[in-house]
Amino acid sequence: MTKMVGNGNKPNKAESSNPNPKVDLGKSKPVVCGECGYDIFVDGAKFRKISKLVTGTPQDVIVPMEVFLCGSCGEPVEELQSDQMKALTELDKSRNQNK
């Protein structure tokens, strides 16, 4: 589907509202690595495997999950992790302690 631009019609209310309001970045604070204080991050991925017995599919399912890693020390930045990723990390830690 193509969006018409400049067709002479007035934009509707949804089109005229700004979803990204102007923000003064001078009032922001940087996100930094909790381990080393570095402020540049790189994309990474964690993968979860779900058994074919659970999914009902012919093969196990691999699910990628995006994480951000410190560009200096490589540690995952906890502040940028989703709540689901944090919960899975805690679950994995408790499983490893029980072994």
C-alpha distance (Angstrom), angle and dihedral (degrees) to the residues before:
residue distance angle dihedral
M1 . . .
T2 3.80 . .
K3 3.79 124.0 .
M4 3.80 114.2 -136.1
V5 3.80 114.2 -132.0
G6 3.80 124.8 -167.0
N7 3.79 97.2 4.7
G8 3.82 92.8 145.4
N9 3.79 95.4 -107.6
K10 3.78 120.7 122.5
P11 3.80 112.1 -106.0
N12 3.78 114.8 -109.2
K13 3.80 120.5 -116.4
A14 3.83 93.4 -96.2
E15 3.81 91.5 53.6
S16 3.80 94.6 46.0
S17 3.81 96.6 49.9
N18 3.80 111.5 92.2
P19 3.82 110.7 -127.2
N20 3.83 90.0 -168.4
P21 3.79 108.5 50.0
K22 3.79 118.0 -161.8
V23 3.79 110.7 -91.8
D24 3.80 126.8 -167.0
L25 3.83 102.7 -124.4
G26 3.80 88.1 -164.0
K27 3.80 86.0 76.0
S28 3.80 93.2 53.1
K29 3.78 129.0 92.3
P30 3.80 126.1 -138.7
V31 3.78 123.5 -106.8
V32 3.80 108.1 -127.8
C33 3.77 136.8 -179.0
G34 3.79 111.2 -89.9
E35 3.80 90.3 -143.3
C36 3.81 104.1 48.0
G37 3.81 107.4 2.9
Y38 3.83 95.2 -118.2
D39 3.80 115.4 149.3
I40 3.81 105.4 -155.0
F41 3.79 120.3 87.0
V42 3.79 136.8 -168.8
D43 3.80 129.9 -150.7
G44 3.75 118.5 -103.7
A45 3.76 136.6 167.6
K46 3.77 137.2 -136.7
F47 3.76 120.0 -163.0
R48 3.79 129.9 -146.9
K49 3.79 122.6 -161.1
I50 3.79 119.5 -147.3
S51 3.78 117.2 -163.8
K52 3.78 118.5 -114.0
L53 3.80 86.0 -128.8
V54 3.81 89.4 63.3
T55 3.80 97.1 41.3
G56 3.80 97.4 40.1
T57 3.80 90.4 -132.2
P58 3.82 127.5 129.3
Q59 3.83 91.3 -111.5
D60 3.79 138.2 31.6
V61 3.80 111.9 -89.1
I62 3.82 120.6 -125.1
V63 3.81 114.6 -154.1
P64 3.84 118.7 -164.4
M65 3.81 118.0 -146.0
E66 3.81 121.9 -167.2
V67 3.80 119.1 -126.9
F68 3.79 132.4 175.4
L69 3.79 118.8 -131.5
C70 3.79 128.5 -161.8
G71 3.80 109.1 -101.4
S72 3.80 90.5 -139.5
C73 3.82 109.4 39.8
G74 3.82 99.9 14.8
E75 3.81 95.6 -127.6
P76 3.82 116.9 146.1
V77 3.80 110.2 -106.8
E78 3.79 105.1 -122.6
E79 3.81 94.2 -162.9
L80 3.81 89.9 61.8
Q81 3.81 96.1 47.2
S82 3.79 120.4 105.3
D83 3.80 118.1 -114.3
Q84 3.80 88.5 -111.7
M85 3.82 91.6 54.3
K86 3.82 91.0 48.9
A87 3.81 90.8 51.3
L88 3.81 92.1 48.7
T89 3.81 91.2 48.9
E90 3.82 90.4 53.1
L91 3.80 91.0 46.9
D92 3.82 91.0 51.6
K93 3.82 91.2 49.0
S94 3.79 92.2 52.1
R95 3.81 91.6 47.4
N96 3.81 91.0 51.4
Q97 3.81 92.0 49.4
N98 3.81 91.2 53.3
K99 3.82 93.8 55.4
